[in-house]
Amino acid sequence: MTVTVGFLGAGQQAGYHARSLAASGADFAFGGVHDADPVRAEEFASWTGCAACPTEADVVSSSDAVYVCTWTSEHPRLVALAAAQGRAVFCEKPLATTYAGAAAMTADVSTVINQVGLVLRSSNSIALLGHLIGDPASGRLLSVTFHDDQTLPIDGWYRSEWRGDPGRAGSGVLLEHSIHDVDLLELLGGPLATVAATTSHAHGIAGIEDLVTATFAYASGAHANLTTVWHDIPERLNDRRIEVVCERLWASLEGDWIGPLRWQRPGAAVEVLQGEALLGRVAALGLTRPNADGAFISAVASGLPASPSFADALRAHALVDATYRAASDRSVVAIAPRTTSQ
C-alpha cells in the first residue's frame, strides 16, 4: 500500500520529515501541503512534489496520513481536523502549549494511528547508552547529568520567529526544545519521582524562558540534573551531552545520533565508539532503531499502532508541567506516576 502523506505547515520541521521520509525507503507519496505563508508552501511543493493546497481541509481530504508541523498553538485544532476524518496523524512535539491541551489531543486520536516527533527515541547512540545502563554488570544507576544547548531558534537556520511568541509557542526552552530531554531521562533511567527547578529569561522575551536547571529524583533513588539553555552562538545549532554513573559503569555520550560514546568499567580501559563503528555495535546487539518516519508509514500501511504515540508524549508533557510548577513554586514537586493514558 502506498501511503499518501500531506503536510500542514511547511517550515523547518516539515522539511526535516520530508527528507527523512525520502531517505527511509518507505512506500509513500507526497500529497498536499498547506502553510499560513503561501510562499513557503510553494517552496516546499517545489522540491517535494507536493501540491500546494488553498486550505487545510484540502490536504486532509487528499491524504492517508497527515503531518502537523505548524507552531504549537495550532496543533490541537489541526490534529482534531485530521483525526475527525479518520486520518493517521504525525504531530511534532510539543503536542500543545499546556498539559490539558495535550491530554485532550491524546483523546482526539484514540481511534486513529498516531505518532509524535520525539525523534531521539530512534537514536542508535541513545539505544546503546540505554543498553549499557540496563546491563546487570553495571549495577544500580546512581546519577545522570544532562546538558543541552541550542542557538536561540527564532531566526537564522531555524527560521522559527514564532518560538519567541508565548501565544504560539506556549513557553520557552523546556517545553519547546527539552521535552525531548525529560523524555530521555525517564527512558534511560526509569520513572521520575520528584523535581526541583529554576528558570531564567536572559534574552528578555516575556513568557519565553531561555535557561532551565532542574534536579530530578528517580523512584529508584538515583538522581538526574538537567541544564538546558538557548544562546547566541549560531555556529552551535544544538548539542547534547549525557554523563551517566552507575555502580560499575561510567558513560558519556556527546551528540544525538552517532556519538562519540565513551564508557568504562572496573579494571578496564575506557572504550570509545563513534560513527560507523557505533552503528555496527548497535546492529550486532540487535538494537538498531528504525527511521521514525519510515516506521510511521509502515504502521499506517499495516494498520498497527505507531510509536512513540501521543500517550508517550503526554507523559513527557507531565514531566515538563511538573518542572515548571517546581520553578514557579520554588519547591520540590512530586511527579505523578505514569497512568494508562500516558
Secondary structure by P-SEA (a helix, b strand, c coil): cbbbbbbccccaaaaaaaaaaaaccccccccbbbcccaaaaaaaaacccccccccaaaaaaaccbbbbbccccaaaaaaaaaaaabbbbbbcccccccaaaaaaaaaaaccccccccccccccaaaaaaaaaaaccccccccbbbbbbbbcccccccccccccccccccccccccccaaaaaaaaaaaccccccccccccccccccccccbbbbbbbccccbbbbbbbbccccccccbbbbbbbbcccbbbbbccccccccccccccccbbbbcaaaaaaaaaaaccccccaaaaaaaaaaacccccccaaaaaaaaaaaaaaaaaaaaccccccccccccc
